[in-house]
Amino acid sequence: MSRTDTVDTDAGTARVTWHPAGKPKLVLALGHGAGGGVEARDLQALAVALPGHGVSVALVEQPWRVAGRKVAPAPRTLDAGWRGIWPVVAGQGLPVVSGGRSAGARVACRTAGELGAHAVLALSFPLHPPGRPEKSRAGELLGAGVPTLVVQGGNDPFGRPQEFPEGPHGLVEVPYGDHGFAVPKRAGITQERAWEVITDAVVEWIASLG
């Protein structure tokens, strides 16, 4: 059974929805992107799949979403919100993997070192704005400083897998997937299989962290 906590942060009130494992080995905290919330299909798929593998999943709604605003604030404000929820997700005394999709992945990378994250899961990392590869955010990814897994759609306009620089991170491609991991109906992969690619990869990677 899921439960929801509200958390006061320097950026406002955040919300953490827990999908607990029976005997958790670690916690996966997942933030959302700038264009949506924790209802994103990839976040929900992980929240369903991972508790059965000993991972409690905490879906984190940033204060701007909780307040009903439609536009995400500046990165420093997003980081402040993430710092504010950290004592809650780390409160069980378990290792915490910091993660998120899109803007949430950037937050996880930027704050991993200072918060003592066990690892980082970056879903649909926005390597650059669409059509602007010169505006690279690779420095955030490469600077995470902890084991990092990127899961990226093959057709993501914010950065296709082949655009990513070499580095210490792992990278899993979701064939034909866009920024939300949606695949065309005529693709060589079904949508359900796309979600399985994501969950299977994350389960395997987390098991490898030790």
C-alpha positions as CSV (number, residue, x, y, z in Angstrom):
1,M,0.0,0.0,0.0
2,S,1.3,3.4,-0.9
3,R,1.4,6.3,1.5
4,T,2.0,10.0,1.0
5,D,4.0,12.4,3.2
6,T,4.1,16.2,2.8
7,V,7.5,17.8,3.4
8,D,8.3,21.4,4.1
9,T,11.4,22.6,2.1
10,D,13.1,25.9,1.4
11,A,11.2,25.9,-1.9
12,G,7.8,25.2,-0.4
13,T,5.8,22.1,0.4
14,A,6.8,18.9,-1.4
15,R,5.0,15.6,-1.5
16,V,6.5,12.1,-1.3
17,T,4.4,9.1,-2.3
18,W,5.9,5.8,-1.1
19,H,5.7,2.5,-2.8
20,P,7.3,0.3,-0.1
21,A,9.1,-3.0,-0.5
22,G,8.4,-5.7,2.1
23,K,12.0,-6.0,3.2
24,P,13.7,-3.1,1.5
25,K,17.4,-3.1,0.7
26,L,17.5,0.5,-0.6
27,V,15.4,3.4,-1.6
28,L,14.9,4.9,-5.1
29,A,13.8,8.5,-4.9
30,L,12.4,9.7,-8.3
31,G,11.7,13.3,-9.3
32,H,9.6,14.3,-12.3
33,G,10.3,16.6,-15.2
34,A,9.4,20.2,-16.0
35,G,6.5,19.2,-18.2
36,G,4.6,16.8,-15.9
37,G,4.5,15.1,-12.6
38,V,4.9,11.7,-11.0
39,E,2.1,10.3,-13.1
40,A,4.7,9.9,-15.9
41,R,4.5,6.3,-17.2
42,D,8.1,5.4,-16.7
43,L,8.0,6.6,-13.0
44,Q,4.8,4.7,-12.4
45,A,6.2,1.5,-14.1
46,L,9.2,1.6,-11.8
47,A,7.0,2.2,-8.7
48,V,5.1,-0.9,-9.6
49,A,8.1,-3.1,-10.5
50,L,10.8,-2.4,-8.0
51,P,9.2,-3.1,-4.6
52,G,9.1,-6.8,-5.6
53,H,12.9,-6.6,-5.9
54,G,13.6,-5.1,-2.5
55,V,13.5,-1.5,-3.5
56,S,11.2,1.0,-1.9
57,V,10.3,3.7,-4.4
58,A,9.6,7.3,-3.3
59,L,7.9,9.4,-6.0
60,V,8.7,13.1,-5.3
61,E,6.5,16.0,-6.3
62,Q,8.4,19.2,-6.3
63,P,6.8,22.2,-4.5
64,W,5.9,24.0,-7.7
65,R,3.7,21.1,-8.8
66,V,2.2,20.7,-5.3
67,A,1.3,24.4,-5.4
68,G,-0.5,24.0,-8.8
69,R,1.9,26.1,-10.8
70,K,2.4,25.2,-14.5
71,V,6.0,26.4,-15.0
72,A,9.0,24.9,-13.3
73,P,11.2,27.3,-11.4
74,A,15.0,27.9,-11.8
75,P,17.4,24.9,-11.3
76,R,18.6,26.3,-8.0
77,T,15.0,26.2,-6.7
78,L,14.5,22.7,-7.9
79,D,17.7,21.7,-6.1
80,A,16.5,23.3,-2.9
81,G,13.3,21.3,-3.1
82,W,15.3,18.1,-3.6
83,R,17.6,18.9,-0.6
84,G,14.5,19.4,1.5
85,I,13.0,16.0,0.9
86,W,16.3,14.2,1.3
87,P,16.1,13.6,5.1
88,V,12.7,12.0,4.5
89,V,13.9,9.5,1.8
90,A,17.1,8.8,3.7
91,G,15.3,8.5,7.1
92,Q,15.0,4.7,6.9
93,G,18.8,4.3,7.2
94,L,19.0,2.6,3.8
95,P,21.2,3.6,0.8
96,V,19.3,6.0,-1.4
97,V,19.5,6.0,-5.2
98,S,18.7,9.6,-6.4
99,G,16.9,9.7,-9.7
100,G,14.3,11.3,-11.9
101,R,13.3,12.0,-15.4
102,S,14.4,14.9,-17.5
103,A,14.7,18.0,-15.3
104,G,14.5,15.6,-12.3
105,A,17.5,13.7,-13.6
106,R,19.5,16.9,-13.8
107,V,18.6,17.7,-10.2
108,A,19.7,14.2,-9.1
109,C,23.0,14.6,-10.9
110,R,23.7,18.1,-9.5
111,T,23.0,17.2,-5.9
112,A,24.3,13.6,-5.7
113,G,27.6,14.3,-4.2
114,E,26.5,16.8,-1.5
115,L,23.6,14.6,-0.4
116,G,25.5,11.4,-0.3
117,A,23.5,9.5,-2.9
118,H,24.4,5.9,-3.4
119,A,23.9,6.2,-7.1
120,V,22.0,8.2,-9.7
121,L,19.3,7.0,-12.2
122,A,18.8,9.5,-15.0
123,L,15.7,8.8,-17.1
124,S,15.5,10.8,-20.4
125,F,18.4,13.0,-19.4
126,P,18.0,16.3,-21.4
127,L,21.5,16.5,-22.8
128,H,20.6,19.6,-24.7
129,P,17.5,21.6,-25.7
130,P,15.9,20.2,-28.9
131,G,17.9,21.3,-32.0
132,R,20.6,23.0,-29.8
133,P,23.4,20.4,-29.3
134,E,25.8,23.2,-28.6
135,K,23.9,23.9,-25.3
136,S,25.2,20.7,-23.7
137,R,24.4,19.8,-20.1
138,A,26.9,16.9,-20.2
139,G,28.9,18.5,-17.4
140,E,26.0,17.8,-14.9
141,L,25.9,14.2,-15.9
142,L,29.6,13.6,-15.8
143,G,29.9,15.5,-12.5
144,A,27.5,13.3,-10.6
145,G,30.4,11.5,-8.9
146,V,28.6,8.3,-8.1
147,P,27.5,5.2,-10.2
148,T,25.1,6.5,-12.8
149,L,22.7,4.9,-15.2
150,V,21.2,6.8,-18.1
151,V,18.0,5.3,-19.7
152,Q,17.4,7.2,-23.0
153,G,14.9,6.9,-25.8
154,G,16.5,6.2,-29.2
155,N,14.6,9.1,-30.8
156,D,14.8,11.6,-27.9
157,P,15.1,15.1,-29.3
158,F,16.8,16.2,-26.1
159,G,19.7,13.9,-26.8
160,R,19.8,10.6,-28.6
161,P,22.0,7.8,-27.1
162,Q,24.8,8.2,-29.7
163,E,25.1,11.9,-28.7
164,F,26.2,11.2,-25.2
165,P,29.8,11.6,-24.3
166,E,31.9,8.6,-23.1
167,G,32.1,8.5,-19.3
168,P,31.7,6.5,-16.2
169,H,28.0,6.2,-16.6
170,G,26.1,3.3,-18.1
171,L,23.6,3.9,-20.9
172,V,20.5,1.8,-21.9
173,E,18.6,2.7,-25.1
174,V,14.9,2.3,-25.4
175,P,14.5,1.6,-29.1
176,Y,12.4,4.2,-31.0
177,G,11.5,6.0,-27.7
178,D,10.9,9.7,-27.6
179,H,11.5,11.9,-24.5
180,G,8.6,10.2,-22.7
181,F,9.6,6.8,-24.0
182,A,6.6,6.6,-26.2
183,V,7.2,4.4,-29.3
184,P,5.5,4.7,-32.7
185,K,2.8,2.1,-33.4
186,R,4.8,0.8,-36.4
187,A,8.0,0.6,-34.4
188,G,9.8,-2.8,-34.0
189,I,8.9,-2.7,-30.3
190,T,5.6,-2.5,-28.5
191,Q,4.9,0.1,-25.9
192,E,4.6,-2.5,-23.2
193,R,8.0,-3.9,-24.2
194,A,9.4,-0.4,-23.9
195,W,8.4,-0.2,-20.3
196,E,9.9,-3.6,-19.7
197,V,13.2,-2.5,-21.2
198,I,13.3,0.3,-18.6
199,T,12.2,-1.7,-15.6
200,D,14.4,-4.7,-16.5
201,A,17.5,-2.5,-17.0
202,V,16.9,-0.7,-13.7
203,V,16.4,-3.9,-11.7
204,E,19.6,-5.4,-13.1
205,W,21.6,-2.2,-12.5
206,I,20.4,-1.8,-8.9
207,A,21.2,-5.4,-8.2
208,S,24.8,-4.7,-9.5
209,L,25.3,-1.8,-7.1
210,G,25.8,-4.1,-4.1
